[in-house]
Amino acid sequence: EIARAINEEGGMNAVNLRIAEQYLGEFGKLAKTNNTMIVPADLSDIAGVISSITSVLNKTQPNSPSFLAKTK
């Protein structure tokens, strides 16, 4: 059911939004609960971090050429 929804129009955008929300939420929790903070190399480039995650997702989609090449 989820796979079908992702393949519908706007589905991948919804996935990207959800990942961005979770990333920011977890990053906020990390700062509150630990006395050690792990930060991305460039904190000012949150968009770049999200873009990297999106790139990984796109490469693992069953319809993408890179995914198909890995499964052959």
N, C-alpha and C positions, 0 to 999 in steps of 0.2 A: 504494500500500500504506500509506504514512504517512497520507494523507488519510483513508482508511477507518478506521485506528486512532484518529485524532483524533476522528472522529465517533462512535466507540463510547462506551459508558458509561465515564466516568472519563478519557476521552482528553484532553479539554481540561485537566483537572487535571494530567495527566502533562506536558503541554506547559508549563503554568505552572510546575511544579516544575523542569523542565529549564532553563527560562529563568532562574529564580531562582538555580539552581546555577551556571549559566554566568556570570551577572552577578557573583555574589560571587567566583567564581574569577578572572575577568578583573580585577575591581577589586583583588583581592589581588596579582595579577601586576603591575599598574600601579604599586603602591606599592613593589614590590621592584626593578623594572627601570629606572625613570625617576628623574631628579632633580627632575622637575616632577610634582606630583600634581594630578590633576583630581578634584574631589570634587563630589557632588551638593549642591545648595543646602542641604539639611537632612540631614546624615549620620545623624542619629538616626531618620530616617524611611525606613528601607530598605523597610519594608512598603508605604509610599506609592509608592516607585519601582517596585516589583514590580507594584503595582496599576495604575500608569500603563501599564506594558508590557502587562499583561493587557488593559487597556481597548483599546489599539491593536490587539492580536490579535483581540479580539472584534469590532471594527469591520471587520476585513478578512476575516472568515470568509465564505465564499460564501453561507451561509444567512442571514446577518444582513441586516436591512433597509437599513442604511447602505451595505453593499457592493453590494446589488442596485440601490440608487438610483444609485450611481456608475457602474454598468456599463450602464445603460439609455440 
